[in-house]
Amino acid sequence: MKSIKIGSGAGYSDDRLEPALDIIRHGSVDYIVFECLAERTIAIAQQRKMKNSDKGYDSLLEYRMEQVLPLCVENKVKVVTNMGAANPEAAAKMIKQIAENQGLHNLKIAAVTGDDVFSEIGRYQDKTLLENNKQIQDLGASIVSANAYIGAKGIVQALEAGADIVITGRAADPSLFLAPMIFEFGWSFEDADLLGKGTIGGHLMECGAQITGGYFADPGYKDVPELWNVGFPIMEVDEKGEYQISKLEDAGGLVSLATVKEQLLYEIHDPANYLTPDVIADFTNVQVEEVANDVVKVFGGSGKSKTGLLKTSIGYKEGYIAEAEVSYGGAGAVARAQLAKTIIEKRLAAQNIEAIEMRYDFIGLNSLYGNALASTQEAPEARLRVAARTDDELIAKAIVREVESLYTNGPAGGGGIRSNIKEIVSIGSILIPEADTDINVSYWEVI
Amino acid sequence: MKLREIAHSRTGDKGNISNISLIAFKEEDYEVIKEKVTEAIVKEWFKDIVQGEVVRYELPNLNAFNFVMYGALGGGVTKSLTQDMHGKSLSSKLLDLEI
């Protein structure tokens, strides 16, 4: 039975590169997939593209490709990635340039486009965001991006045309892994069962080290060997859609039933209906079995026909977040932090400085779980955190200044003040018919 | 006994929705968790954090549950004023639950 090996090269945009290079060198993989696009990343990339039409792809693209390309050529490994972000074509051109500078030959680079529906936003004025019922037309000029989650089709088309490197924008994360399976095994786009199985595999792989011991270790309860050297996962998948997840033997971390189950349920809602552009995957019959040390077999998933609707991320500006923190220590630390909070509240009120939303936390006491779950009112040190959301950057600055001025105008011994103000780019979703997107693949060849 | 002794957990985020998996280390503890860690218990435990409903999905094939908590991330990851805007730390607190 035919099988292929796919390695994970990244689980998010700023992920570590060394484990990916190790897999290309020593993993005997056929493909390496770099998943680098969070919901919000593409909206930010779109803003970079607006400033410079040659940009808008992943900001680590050059850093990664300079090291990945020669190794992939040497080891005959194909690359699939969504590092194109808001500008896959510019990314493909950049990759071609890097390859030529390195004296590489015989490389075909494909850029998949069609996810970007920003220019069509006028068609969706009446739609409301699924998350908060805000109407598109009310968001008006605050909208900075609109990207549909596209599926495996464009990537498969690129692979059929002989592409060695396929770069997309907002393709769904699992589709990056599903596409090589469809291409290599000749799966039908109508075979929901196989597409479901492959999608579940892609879902397991898409977050890099999160299935090999990252985001997992809890000393004494869930120990992970050599986590500092954690490797990324490798999947060996066969034409029936069954697979084994493993890692390089020399890499740190572990692949166990526990790591696989945690990742299986990561960021899913209804396990019977995991919606992607390709299929509705069903996790309810998935079985996991440890077949060797650090090798887990996964089988039994299934799928139903896709909805035909694409989740489309709308990025829009939504004001500013101001954050500022100050620490108090020693006896009475918490009381002084609380006094500092009262001072800030009164000073802001006295100047009529009002934010849309404000929040005060005492880090170490209640910042993660609120007062109901706070365990103590005394601590060796306490850090007051002031956070505010506002439409007006001047208000954000005024709030930050009030915290900074606690040095000379606040309780005794306040130190370590840090602050920042950032512009909010929020993400909301609408559903659009798949037919509204026009998937296109373009090619760049390095001769 | 704390839940931590018999189960492990991971949090994920989508917009303003947090999901927490709860996975029994041993098969025999699945039923214990099913009985003790209900939607109502989890909603009450995270009452300062979760504004909306809590829905529990059962996955006996994995000895696991998936808790989907609506309105749990301070308005959504991008605009949340919370220290941990993704809610990554929620799983550890769920395991602190006394059962």
HADDOCK unambig.tbl for C-alpha pairs under 7 A between the chains (distance, minus, plus):
assign (segid A and resid 261 and name CA) (segid B and resid 62 and name CA) 7.00 0.50 0.50
assign (segid A and resid 262 and name CA) (segid B and resid 9 and name CA) 6.75 0.50 0.50
assign (segid A and resid 262 and name CA) (segid B and resid 10 and name CA) 5.97 0.50 0.50
assign (segid A and resid 262 and name CA) (segid B and resid 21 and name CA) 6.78 0.50 0.50
assign (segid A and resid 265 and name CA) (segid B and resid 21 and name CA) 6.10 0.50 0.50
assign (segid A and resid 265 and name CA) (segid B and resid 66 and name CA) 6.96 0.50 0.50
assign (segid A and resid 266 and name CA) (segid B and resid 10 and name CA) 6.86 0.50 0.50
assign (segid A and resid 266 and name CA) (segid B and resid 11 and name CA) 6.65 0.50 0.50
assign (segid A and resid 266 and name CA) (segid B and resid 12 and name CA) 5.28 0.50 0.50
assign (segid A and resid 267 and name CA) (segid B and resid 12 and name CA) 4.30 0.50 0.50
assign (segid A and resid 267 and name CA) (segid B and resid 13 and name CA) 5.68 0.50 0.50
assign (segid A and resid 267 and name CA) (segid B and resid 14 and name CA) 6.75 0.50 0.50
assign (segid A and resid 267 and name CA) (segid B and resid 19 and name CA) 6.21 0.50 0.50
assign (segid A and resid 269 and name CA) (segid B and resid 19 and name CA) 6.81 0.50 0.50
assign (segid A and resid 269 and name CA) (segid B and resid 68 and name CA) 6.09 0.50 0.50
assign (segid A and resid 270 and name CA) (segid B and resid 57 and name CA) 6.89 0.50 0.50
assign (segid A and resid 284 and name CA) (segid B and resid 59 and name CA) 6.30 0.50 0.50
assign (segid A and resid 285 and name CA) (segid B and resid 61 and name CA) 6.27 0.50 0.50
assign (segid A and resid 286 and name CA) (segid B and resid 61 and name CA) 6.76 0.50 0.50
assign (segid A and resid 287 and name CA) (segid B and resid 61 and name CA) 6.43 0.50 0.50
assign (segid A and resid 287 and name CA) (segid B and resid 62 and name CA) 7.00 0.50 0.50
assign (segid A and resid 359 and name CA) (segid B and resid 81 and name CA) 6.61 0.50 0.50
assign (segid A and resid 367 and name CA) (segid B and resid 83 and name CA) 6.19 0.50 0.50
assign (segid A and resid 368 and name CA) (segid B and resid 83 and name CA) 6.49 0.50 0.50
assign (segid A and resid 368 and name CA) (segid B and resid 84 and name CA) 6.43 0.50 0.50
assign (segid A and resid 369 and name CA) (segid B and resid 49 and name CA) 6.82 0.50 0.50
assign (segid A and resid 370 and name CA) (segid B and resid 48 and name CA) 5.69 0.50 0.50
assign (segid A and resid 370 and name CA) (segid B and resid 49 and name CA) 6.92 0.50 0.50
assign (segid A and resid 372 and name CA) (segid B and resid 48 and name CA) 6.29 0.50 0.50
assign (segid A and resid 387 and name CA) (segid B and resid 81 and name CA) 5.82 0.50 0.50
assign (segid A and resid 388 and name CA) (segid B and resid 81 and name CA) 6.70 0.50 0.50
assign (segid A and resid 424 and name CA) (segid B and resid 78 and name CA) 6.48 0.50 0.50
assign (segid A and resid 424 and name CA) (segid B and resid 79 and name CA) 6.31 0.50 0.50
assign (segid A and resid 425 and name CA) (segid B and resid 78 and name CA) 6.56 0.50 0.50
assign (segid A and resid 426 and name CA) (segid B and resid 78 and name CA) 5.16 0.50 0.50
assign (segid A and resid 426 and name CA) (segid B and resid 79 and name CA) 6.55 0.50 0.50
